[in-house]
């Protein structure tokens, strides 16, 4: 069950899940990507967190069309052979995380994939991914203004998996009361003004 709110105090943080379960910890790291701002009491809900929405379509039984990922730069998408088919992924839009999918983006990927590979039929599956993004394109990493017991770490856009190791190390250092080994001042949540 997801954490929906938290209540920090002088000795730690109590997190509450959607079913009412309470979890007590010395620190709480908010690392929920594009949904980080939905956790009340963290200070993340006051930050200008947006989402880059990327679209994906899958053609089953067409994975053998290529042997490696291939990009079409001018069309703005990648084709990737997968065990379960040919995946076409691309296009980016900035929109609310809960906005309805844009049918034009799906149709665009279908049209362009047919231009690239010939007739593939209709996609067997579609998917919409949400990448967390901040207005200045930098992640948020550091103690929240709401409490130093709450550590924010999200907004890595397209490179969250790439940066998860170093971000996890920084979060651990902050939770231990250590000064991070690298300068994180540019990533401070406070750069957007006072939070909750």
N, C-alpha and C positions, 0 to 999 in steps of 0.2 A: 504494500500500500504506500502511496506517495505521501511525502511530507507536504502539508498544506500551509502550516504556519509554525512560527517558533516564538519563544519568549526567552530572551537572554536576561541574565542577572549577573551579579558580581562574581559568582563562582562557576557559572557554566551556562548552558542553554538547554531548555526543554523544547523538544520538537514534537509536534502533534500530527499524526497521520489522518487521512480522510475518514478512517473508521474509529477515531478517537484514541488510538493507542498513543501513549506518551513515551518518549525516548529521551533520556537524560545523558548529556555529554559535556565534557569540558569546553569543547568548541564545536561549531557547526560549519562545515564547508558547503557552500551553495555552488553546486556544479551541475545544475540541471539544464545546461545549454539554453535553448530558446525559451524554455519554460521557467527559467530561474526567477523571472520577475513575478511569477504567480505565487511564490511562497511568501506569505504575509509575515511581517515582523522582522524581516532580514535586512531591510534597506534596499534590496534589489528591486522591489516593486516601484521605487521612485526613480529608477534610472531609465534612460531612453533606449532600452533594449528593443531592437527590431529583429526581424527575421528575413533572411534571404531564402526564398523558396525555390528549390530546384526540382525539376520534373524528370521522371523516369518512366519508360515504357519497356515492356518485355515481350519478345516474340518467342514463344516456345518452339522447339524443333528447328530453330534457325541458328543455334549457337555455333555450328560448324562453318558459317559464312566467312569467319576470320579466325586467325589463330592467336591474336594478341589485341589489346586495346588499340583502337584507331580513332584519331580525332579529326574532325572536319572544322578547322578554325573559322572559316568564313561563315559557316552555318551555326557555330557555337554549340556543338555537342560532341560527345564521345560515344563510340560503339564498343562494347566489351563482350567477348564470349564468356558465358557463364555455364555452369553445369546444367542449369535448367532453361537455357535459351540465350538469345541475343538481347542484351540490355542496351538501350539507347538512353543516355542521360545528358541533360543540358538545360539551357535557358535559366535565367535567374530573374526573380522579381522581388522587390521589397514590398511586403504586405503584412497585415496582421496575421498572427499565427493561426487564428481560428477562421480566417476568411475561406470561403469556398474555393476549391481548385479552379484554375483558369482553363477552361476547355480549349481556348485558342492555343495555349502552350502545348497541350497534348496533341492537338491536331497538327501543329507545326512540326513537332518531333516525328510524328507519323509520316507526314508528307516528305520531310527531308530524308528520313531513313529509307523511304521507297525510292527517292532519287539516288541515294547512295548504293542500295543493294538490289533494286528492282522490286517487283511485287512481293510483299511479305504478308499481305492480308491485314486484318485488324490486330492490334496488340492484344495479347492474352491477359495482360496485367498492367496497371498503371500505379504509380507511387509518387507521393509528394514529400520531399524532405525539407526540414526547417533548420537552417544554419543560423546560429545566434550572431548578431552583428550590432556593433555600436556605431554612432554617427562618425567617429573619427577612425574607424576601421582597426582600432586597437582593442585587445581584450581588457576585461576588468579583472584585476588580480590584486587582492589586498584586504585589509580589515574594513568592515562596513562602518559607516558613520553611526549606524544604529547601535553597534556594540563591537568592541575589539574581539569578543568571543565568537563573532560571526565573520567568517572569511569568505569573500566572494571570489569566484574563479570561473568566468564564463565569457562568451563573446569572441571566441577564436575564429569565427567565420568558417572558411573551408579547411582550416588546418588544425582543428581540434585534436584529431588523433595524432598528428605529428607533434603537437606541443603538450600532450597530456603528461608525458613523463617529467618534463621540466616544471610544468605547472604544479603537478603533484608534489614535487620536491619543495617548491616554494611554499605551498600550503602547509606542508609538514613543518618546515622551518618556522613559519609564522605561528602555528599552533604550539610549538615548543618554546615560543618566546625568543627565537633567534632572529638575527638580522639575515635576510636572504643573501646568498652569495652573489646574486646579480641585482642590479638596480631595477626596482620595479616602480619607481616613482611615476613614470609615464602611464602606468596601468592603474593608478589609484582610482578607486570609485569616486573619490571626492573631486575629481577633475570636472565633473558635471554639476558641481554645486552641492549644497547641503542635502543630504538624504534624510528620509524619515526619521 
